[in-house]
Amino acid sequence: NVVVERVFDAPVKKVWQALTVNELMKQWHFDVPGFKAEKGFKFEFTSGPSPERQYVHLCEIVEVIPERKLAHTWMYKGYEGSSTVMFELFDEGGKTRLKLTHSGIDSFPISNTDFARGNFEKGWTEIVNTSLKKFLEAA
């Protein structure tokens, strides 16, 4: 598993909205038009390490506990393997501890170095500690 934890100087409600409202999500993460934090909601987005190496990510929400937990599957179109991304939120007296866990990464083809564990660690660390932090603490 790749686990990234961070405490943000922001209330749980604000962090939850950043994770679940597309108008806010696209400012720090991915643009997922029509996104709904509802179990069974399927979405996809395209991203990759370079313009030549882009992947279609196929996702489905598997668990929602408002302002506490959001989990979705994470697969790549045309590749074997399935993983799960889980965001958990903990109220720490007006601040919020976010714990992101990405499990099942080892199910992706090891022959594709883009799916190496280190790339997920680097990517999620950047997203949580830089992109989301800037978004939450600037507004």
C-alpha positions in Angstrom: 0.0 0.0 0.0 1.0 3.6 -0.6 -0.1 5.7 2.4 0.1 9.5 2.5 -1.1 11.4 5.6 -1.3 15.2 6.2 -2.9 17.6 8.6 -4.5 20.6 6.9 -5.4 23.8 8.6 -9.0 23.5 7.3 -12.2 22.1 8.7 -13.4 18.6 7.7 -16.3 20.0 5.7 -14.0 22.1 3.5 -11.6 19.1 2.8 -14.6 16.9 2.0 -15.9 19.4 -0.5 -12.4 19.6 -2.1 -12.6 15.8 -2.6 -16.2 15.6 -3.8 -17.2 18.8 -5.7 -16.0 18.8 -9.3 -15.7 22.6 -9.5 -13.2 22.4 -6.5 -11.6 19.1 -7.5 -10.4 20.3 -10.8 -8.5 23.1 -9.2 -6.1 20.7 -7.5 -6.7 17.2 -8.9 -8.6 16.0 -12.0 -11.6 17.4 -13.8 -14.4 14.8 -13.6 -17.5 16.4 -15.1 -20.7 15.3 -13.3 -18.8 13.8 -10.4 -21.0 12.4 -7.7 -19.8 11.1 -4.3 -22.3 8.2 -4.5 -21.6 4.5 -4.3 -21.7 3.0 -7.8 -20.8 6.2 -9.6 -18.4 5.5 -12.4 -15.9 8.1 -13.7 -12.8 8.3 -15.8 -10.0 10.7 -16.5 -6.8 10.7 -18.6 -3.4 11.5 -17.2 0.1 10.2 -17.5 3.8 11.1 -17.0 4.2 12.8 -20.4 2.0 13.9 -23.4 3.1 10.7 -25.2 2.3 8.4 -22.3 -1.3 9.0 -21.2 -3.6 6.5 -19.6 -7.4 6.3 -19.3 -8.2 5.7 -15.6 -11.4 3.8 -14.9 -12.9 4.4 -11.5 -16.0 3.5 -9.5 -17.0 4.7 -6.1 -17.2 1.8 -3.7 -17.7 3.5 -0.3 -19.0 6.9 0.9 -19.3 8.1 4.5 -19.9 11.8 4.2 -17.1 13.9 5.7 -15.3 10.7 6.8 -14.5 8.3 3.9 -14.4 8.2 0.1 -13.1 5.1 -1.7 -13.0 4.2 -5.3 -11.5 1.6 -7.6 -8.6 2.6 -9.9 -7.9 0.7 -13.1 -6.3 1.4 -16.4 -8.1 0.9 -19.7 -6.4 -1.9 -21.7 -4.3 -3.1 -18.7 -4.8 -5.8 -16.1 -5.0 -5.0 -12.5 -7.3 -3.3 -10.1 -6.5 -1.1 -7.1 -8.4 1.0 -4.6 -7.9 4.6 -3.5 -9.3 5.6 -0.1 -9.5 9.0 1.4 -10.2 9.1 5.2 -10.8 12.3 7.1 -10.3 12.9 10.8 -11.3 16.0 12.7 -8.5 17.3 14.8 -10.0 20.3 16.6 -10.8 22.4 13.5 -8.0 21.0 11.5 -8.3 17.9 9.4 -6.0 14.9 9.1 -6.3 13.2 5.7 -5.1 9.7 5.2 -4.9 8.5 1.6 -4.3 4.8 1.1 -3.8 3.4 -2.4 -3.9 -0.5 -2.2 -3.6 -3.1 -4.9 -0.9 -1.3 -6.9 1.0 -4.6 -7.2 -1.8 -6.0 -9.4 -0.7 -3.7 -12.3 1.7 -5.1 -14.9 5.3 -4.8 -13.6 6.5 -4.7 -17.2 5.2 -1.1 -17.4 7.5 1.1 -15.3 4.8 3.8 -15.3 2.9 1.6 -12.8 5.9 1.3 -10.4 5.1 1.8 -6.7 7.6 4.7 -6.5 5.6 6.6 -9.1 2.4 6.3 -7.1 4.3 7.4 -3.9 5.7 10.4 -5.7 2.4 11.3 -7.4 0.2 11.0 -4.3 2.7 12.8 -2.1 2.8 15.7 -4.6 -1.0 15.8 -4.9 -1.7 15.7 -1.1 1.3 17.7 0.2 1.5 20.3 -2.5 -1.6 20.6 -4.7 -4.3 20.0 -2.1 -2.4 21.9 0.6 -2.1 25.0 -1.6 -5.8 24.8 -2.6 -7.1 24.4 1.0 -4.8 26.9 2.6 -5.2 29.6 -0.1 -9.0 29.8 -0.1 
